[in-house]
Amino acid sequence: MTERIHRLGLRFLRVRWRVLVRLGGWSVLETAQTFLTGYAPARALDAGFLAGRPEVGLGWLAVAGLGVLVGAYGTARVYAAVAALVEPLRDRLVERVVARGVREADAGALSGLTQQVEIARDTFAGLVMVSRSFLFTTVGALVGLFSLDPLLLLVVGPPLLAGVGLFAATLGPLARRQETFLVADEALAENLGAVCPGLRDVTASGAETRIAAGTDTRIDTELRAARSLARWGVLRVASLALGGQLPIVLLLVAAPWLLDRGVTPGALVGALAYVTQSLLPALNNLVHGLGSSGSRLVVVLRRLVREKTADTTADTTDHDGPAPQAPTEDTDSTGSTGPSASHAPHLTALSLASVTFAYGPHSAPVIDDLDLDVPAGAHLAVVGPSGIGKSTLTALVAGLLRPGRGTVRVDGRPVTGPGAVGRRVLIPQEAYVVTGTLAENLGLLRPDPVPEAELLAAAEAVGLVPLLEALGGPSAHVDPAALSAGERQLVALTRAYLSYAPLALLDEATCHLDPAAEERAERAFAARPGGTLVVVAHRISSARRADRVLMMDGRRTAYGTHEELVRGSTSYRALVGGWASGPSRRSEPALALGDPDRVDTVAGPGLAGDGGHVVAHRPVGQVQTPGDLGDGGTLRRQG
Ligand SMILES: Nc1ncnc2c1ncn2[C@@H]1O[C@H](COP(=O)(O)OP(=O)(O)OP(=O)(O)O)[C@@H](O)[C@H]1O
């Protein structure tokens, strides 16, 4: 990619050779001014004031003043020439990113990229100014030193060369470290940008320890990168001391020797003026400008010229373990106006390809090579024994966990990429309600205020109306501790219903509701226009209602309608049989092996965090077709 940037850069400059010539021409005026910086005071001293001819001295000082005016005119023209070089670059980059933004229909990414174009433009302009100024100033100063006395060149030249050489040698390693630091810094910022708005969700899902560990890792990475950069930065300072400050010391120390060999006092003063007024500032600008801005430009350009966004190229196989990224309930906070506002609808709402996930590097996988496609608008029930991985699956879909291998896509976009933000909402078993009004609680996942009519319609659909009336309407104050667990779940469900996320993941989110209330809520989600529903079911009725069922049971994992699974899956039949014959304190059996009354005997909130209870591991195999639901089959069912 860096080579490509170099190639594109050279082509860009070659086409604009006329601008470069103009830039060089005006820069020569600056060279003339630099020349006069030392030469005019030297002549003013030697031929004027020291020779008893003050008018000559004043004349040379006037020439120096004129030189400053001429140099200033040259600098003004240089700015115009730099603009002629920089603005076309900006236009080219803007064209490129706008085309990409339109192609990918991603307004958020587009705004970020156009901001980076401005950074690229400013940085490029700064680099042109700094490197050009160093070149022409150095030429002017060296010619001036030579004109005053070649011996002066002998004193100033070698340390200057050594300093520039040292700087050039550190340029590559420094740029690499600078880039590593920038990448680490951005990764940390991105992480904090995802975590901070979702802190409440993180707490609600008990994921604090994991989220903190992920952030710690990023902080450590940035710290290491910053230290390494600082170590190399020392060499940069050394190059400045060698090339810019040592010549001053040498000129002072060698003054008697120089004067003995015929160097005039004026020439000595002129040489000091060259070093302190021209060479040192020019070198300083070069070292600081080229050192940091150069690598920033490369990083930004690399991002701007690549063809695909990280989102479309992201490959979750890079990740070496769970790395939580997003809050439990997340929605697009960038101001999208509906489920299809910023994304084209995709026929497959959710797809998993060869997904494997284990909680630790040495643990057996909880999900093993799982393939699954859920079409948009479908209603899927996920069932299986306690501890088999149902919550883990929803956490993978929510982007809370990253697969060790394989990809999870929501609406065709990698679930951990920015394109999936706002596309799915996960409602865990432990619903949270915040202190505030009911309307505030219900609108938490919306970037815009929820109109009251819409809020009431959602309450009606999900079954919140009795609670809403009991509390005194949407503006009533809510005391979270005073609500029952079921009432809190109704609030969380209505909040998710109101979100713009087309994919709703209910991870035992209705476990505290009675069967009728659960049915009403599930049917409401299933009927959301353009909505897709995935329910971790804990009652047989829930599985029956769904238009397809994923039975997770290690090698006997199966996928089909309830009837198909009853016919073809022994483990599903066994599960249903167990529910039907098991003791139940409810009006119908719940979907848990070993405890037919409640399914959540093992894990707490969907993501148990460190406090998760350990149960026997059963690996999950691949999904089978309903027609081949024997144990251990590996066929993939499409939609
Ligand atoms: N944070 C964690 N760290 C380590 N292991 C975990 C963690 N969370 C879950 N597990 C383990 O992963 C396996 C799957 O857990 P998961 O909660 O996904 O199962 P489940 O099918 O949802 O169970 P339940 O129906 O009881 O909620 C279990 O063995 C569990 O102990």
Ligand as a Chemical Component Dictionary entry (heavy atoms), coordinates in Angstrom:
data_LIG
# 
_chem_comp.id                   LIG 
_chem_comp.type                 NON-POLYMER 
_chem_comp.pdbx_formal_charge   0 
_chem_comp.three_letter_code    LIG 
# 
loop_
_chem_comp_atom.comp_id 
_chem_comp_atom.atom_id 
_chem_comp_atom.alt_atom_id 
_chem_comp_atom.type_symbol 
_chem_comp_atom.charge 
_chem_comp_atom.model_Cartn_x 
_chem_comp_atom.model_Cartn_y 
_chem_comp_atom.model_Cartn_z 
_chem_comp_atom.pdbx_ordinal 
LIG N1  N1  N 0 -17.709 -15.557 30.534 1  
LIG C1  C1  C 0 -17.554 -16.866 30.461 2  
LIG N2  N2  N 0 -16.328 -17.412 30.700 3  
LIG C2  C2  C 0 -16.145 -18.743 30.574 4  
LIG N3  N3  N 0 -17.112 -19.594 30.245 5  
LIG C3  C3  C 0 -18.336 -19.122 30.014 6  
LIG C4  C4  C 0 -18.627 -17.733 30.106 7  
LIG N4  N4  N 0 -19.927 -17.551 29.819 8  
LIG C5  C5  C 0 -20.429 -18.768 29.548 9  
LIG N5  N5  N 0 -19.482 -19.709 29.672 10 
LIG C6  C6  C 0 -19.639 -21.135 29.455 11 
LIG O1  O1  O 0 -19.985 -21.327 28.081 12 
LIG C7  C7  C 0 -20.959 -22.347 27.968 13 
LIG C8  C8  C 0 -22.174 -21.804 27.257 14 
LIG O2  O2  O 0 -22.790 -20.826 28.090 15 
LIG P1  P1  P 0 -24.103 -20.061 27.640 16 
LIG O3  O3  O 0 -24.463 -19.119 28.698 17 
LIG O4  O4  O 0 -23.910 -19.535 26.273 18 
LIG O5  O5  O 0 -25.136 -21.270 27.582 19 
LIG P2  P2  P 0 -26.714 -21.198 27.454 20 
LIG O6  O6  O 0 -27.084 -22.274 26.500 21 
LIG O7  O7  O 0 -27.186 -19.845 27.163 22 
LIG O8  O8  O 0 -27.139 -21.615 28.923 23 
LIG P3  P3  P 0 -28.515 -21.254 29.704 24 
LIG O9  O9  O 0 -29.621 -21.860 28.917 25 
LIG O10 O10 O 0 -28.342 -21.937 30.993 26 
LIG O11 O11 O 0 -28.577 -19.775 29.784 27 
LIG C9  C9  C 0 -21.233 -22.818 29.371 28 
LIG O12 O12 O 0 -20.444 -23.962 29.598 29 
LIG C10 C10 C 0 -20.788 -21.682 30.248 30 
LIG O13 O13 O 0 -20.361 -22.138 31.493 31 
# 
loop_
_chem_comp_bond.comp_id 
_chem_comp_bond.atom_id_1 
_chem_comp_bond.atom_id_2 
_chem_comp_bond.value_order 
_chem_comp_bond.pdbx_ordinal 
LIG N1  C1  SING 1  
LIG C1  N2  SING 2  
LIG C1  C4  DOUB 3  
LIG N2  C2  DOUB 4  
LIG C2  N3  SING 5  
LIG N3  C3  DOUB 6  
LIG C3  C4  SING 7  
LIG C3  N5  SING 8  
LIG C4  N4  SING 9  
LIG N4  C5  DOUB 10 
LIG C5  N5  SING 11 
LIG N5  C6  SING 12 
LIG C6  O1  SING 13 
LIG C6  C10 SING 14 
LIG O1  C7  SING 15 
LIG C7  C8  SING 16 
LIG C7  C9  SING 17 
LIG C8  O2  SING 18 
LIG O2  P1  SING 19 
LIG P1  O3  DOUB 20 
LIG P1  O4  SING 21 
LIG P1  O5  SING 22 
LIG O5  P2  SING 23 
LIG P2  O6  DOUB 24 
LIG P2  O7  SING 25 
LIG P2  O8  SING 26 
LIG O8  P3  SING 27 
LIG P3  O9  DOUB 28 
LIG P3  O10 SING 29 
LIG P3  O11 SING 30 
LIG C9  O12 SING 31 
LIG C9  C10 SING 32 
LIG C10 O13 SING 33 
# 
